[in-house]
């Protein structure tokens, strides 16, 4: 591939209230020295990581994501209630029981990306918010309430020196 490219992913991007709740929840963890908490403005749930996409394809991707049939799933609630430490010191917040609507959204978006000739990860989908990296030994709060997120859309995001939302697309 020649020419400019952008590292892209699609995500559930929190509204300000959910972002504030995520940041408050994250702040209650006990982080070991050297842990790298995710900046609050970058907290999200990745749906599909696309990697390097030619810049000239971004507009077409945005139009496809905006099409009425791209996200045939109605808005739904995502309950984030399971803190975890994954391999390589990744601290995450997950849904203990991901809602079926999230699995359907992930699959529908994967099919759309496949039709566009874009890469789709074949590994099982593990929805989560990355709270910190290099966090081996971190401890979540003992009494943190579950976080309820009303998911109403998805975002197309570029990753270059931080995250930059390129577009937001409603569900339903």
C-alpha positions as CSV (number, residue, x, y, z in Angstrom):
1,X,0.0,0.0,0.0
2,X,1.4,3.4,-1.0
3,X,0.2,6.8,0.1
4,X,-1.0,8.0,3.5
5,X,-2.6,5.6,5.8
6,X,-4.4,5.8,9.2
7,X,-4.5,3.3,12.0
8,X,-8.2,2.8,12.6
9,X,-10.6,0.9,14.9
10,X,-14.3,0.9,15.6
11,X,-15.5,1.3,19.1
12,X,-18.2,1.9,21.6
13,X,-17.3,5.5,22.6
14,X,-18.7,6.6,25.9
15,X,-20.8,9.8,26.3
16,X,-19.5,12.3,28.9
17,X,-21.5,10.8,31.8
18,X,-20.3,7.3,31.1
19,X,-16.7,8.6,30.6
20,X,-16.9,10.4,33.9
21,X,-18.1,7.2,35.7
22,X,-15.4,5.1,34.0
23,X,-12.7,7.6,35.1
24,X,-14.0,7.6,38.7
25,X,-14.1,3.8,38.8
26,X,-10.5,3.7,37.3
27,X,-9.3,6.2,39.9
28,X,-10.4,3.9,42.8
29,X,-8.0,1.1,41.7
30,X,-4.7,0.7,43.6
31,X,-2.0,1.0,40.9
32,X,1.5,-0.4,41.3
33,X,4.5,1.8,40.5
34,X,5.0,2.0,36.8
35,X,1.4,1.3,35.9
36,X,0.1,3.3,32.9
37,X,-3.6,4.2,33.4
38,X,-5.5,4.9,30.2
39,X,-6.2,8.7,30.0
40,X,-9.9,9.2,30.7
41,X,-10.6,10.7,27.3
42,X,-9.4,7.4,25.7
43,X,-11.5,4.9,27.6
44,X,-13.6,2.9,25.2
45,X,-14.7,-0.6,24.2
46,X,-13.0,-1.7,20.9
47,X,-15.3,-3.5,18.4
48,X,-12.8,-4.1,15.6
49,X,-9.2,-3.1,15.1
50,X,-8.6,-2.4,11.4
51,X,-4.9,-1.4,11.5
52,X,-3.5,0.7,8.7
53,X,-6.2,1.7,6.2
54,X,-5.4,3.8,3.1
55,X,-6.6,7.4,3.8
56,X,-8.6,7.4,0.5
57,X,-10.8,4.6,2.0
58,X,-11.8,6.5,5.1
59,X,-14.7,8.4,3.6
60,X,-16.2,5.2,2.0
61,X,-15.8,3.4,5.4
62,X,-17.6,6.3,7.1
63,X,-20.4,6.2,4.6
64,X,-20.8,2.4,5.0
65,X,-20.9,2.7,8.8
66,X,-23.5,5.5,8.5
67,X,-25.8,3.4,6.3
68,X,-29.0,2.4,8.0
69,X,-28.4,-1.3,7.6
70,X,-24.8,-1.1,9.0
71,X,-25.9,-1.4,12.6
72,X,-29.3,-3.1,12.6
73,X,-29.1,-3.6,16.4
74,X,-31.3,-1.4,18.6
75,X,-29.6,0.6,21.4
76,X,-28.9,-1.6,24.4
77,X,-27.4,-1.6,27.9
78,X,-23.9,-2.8,28.6
79,X,-23.2,-3.7,32.2
80,X,-19.5,-3.4,33.1
81,X,-19.2,-5.4,36.3
82,X,-16.1,-7.6,36.1
83,X,-12.7,-6.1,36.9
84,X,-9.8,-8.3,35.8
85,X,-6.0,-8.4,35.3
86,X,-5.1,-10.0,32.0
87,X,-1.8,-11.3,30.8
88,X,1.0,-8.7,30.3
89,X,-0.3,-6.5,33.1
90,X,-3.5,-5.3,31.3
91,X,-6.1,-4.1,33.8
92,X,-9.6,-4.2,32.3
93,X,-13.3,-3.8,33.1
94,X,-15.6,-6.3,31.4
95,X,-19.2,-7.4,31.3
96,X,-19.5,-10.6,33.2
97,X,-22.3,-11.5,30.8
98,X,-22.0,-9.6,27.5
99,X,-25.5,-8.8,26.2
100,X,-26.5,-10.7,23.0
101,X,-27.0,-7.3,21.3
102,X,-23.2,-6.6,21.6
103,X,-22.4,-10.0,20.0
104,X,-24.8,-9.2,17.2
105,X,-23.3,-5.7,16.7
106,X,-19.8,-7.1,16.6
107,X,-20.8,-9.8,14.1
108,X,-22.8,-7.4,11.9
109,X,-19.9,-4.9,11.9
110,X,-17.5,-7.7,11.1
111,X,-19.5,-8.8,8.1
112,X,-19.7,-5.2,6.9
113,X,-15.9,-4.8,7.2
114,X,-15.4,-8.1,5.4
115,X,-17.6,-6.9,2.5
116,X,-15.4,-3.8,2.3
117,X,-12.3,-5.9,2.1
118,X,-11.0,-4.8,5.5
119,X,-9.4,-7.1,8.0
120,X,-11.5,-8.8,10.6
121,X,-9.9,-10.4,13.7
122,X,-11.0,-14.1,13.9
123,X,-10.2,-14.5,17.6
124,X,-13.1,-14.7,20.0
125,X,-14.4,-11.2,20.9
126,X,-13.6,-10.2,24.5
127,X,-15.3,-6.9,25.1
128,X,-13.6,-4.7,27.7
129,X,-12.4,-1.3,28.7
130,X,-8.6,-1.1,29.1
131,X,-8.1,0.8,32.3
132,X,-4.3,0.5,32.5
133,X,-1.2,-1.2,31.0
134,X,1.8,-2.4,32.9
135,X,-0.5,-2.9,35.8
136,X,0.5,-6.4,37.2
137,X,-0.3,-6.4,40.9
138,X,-3.0,-3.7,40.6
139,X,-6.0,-4.1,42.8
140,X,-9.6,-3.1,41.9
141,X,-11.8,-1.4,44.5
142,X,-13.6,-3.8,46.8
143,X,-17.0,-2.1,46.7
144,X,-17.2,-0.5,43.2
145,X,-20.7,-0.7,41.8
146,X,-21.4,-2.1,38.3
147,X,-21.3,0.5,35.6
148,X,-24.4,0.7,33.3
149,X,-23.8,2.1,29.8
150,X,-26.6,2.8,27.4
151,X,-25.0,2.0,24.0
152,X,-26.6,4.1,21.3
153,X,-23.9,4.1,18.6
154,X,-20.4,3.2,17.4
155,X,-17.4,5.4,16.5
156,X,-14.7,5.2,13.9
157,X,-11.5,6.2,15.6
158,X,-8.0,7.0,14.3
159,X,-5.0,6.1,16.5
160,X,-2.1,8.5,16.0
161,X,-0.6,10.2,19.0
162,X,-3.8,9.6,20.9
163,X,-7.3,8.8,19.7
164,X,-9.3,11.0,17.3
165,X,-12.9,10.2,16.6
166,X,-13.6,10.5,12.9
167,X,-17.3,9.8,13.0
168,X,-20.1,8.5,15.3
169,X,-22.9,6.3,13.9
170,X,-26.2,5.5,15.6
171,X,-27.7,2.1,16.2
172,X,-31.1,0.9,15.0
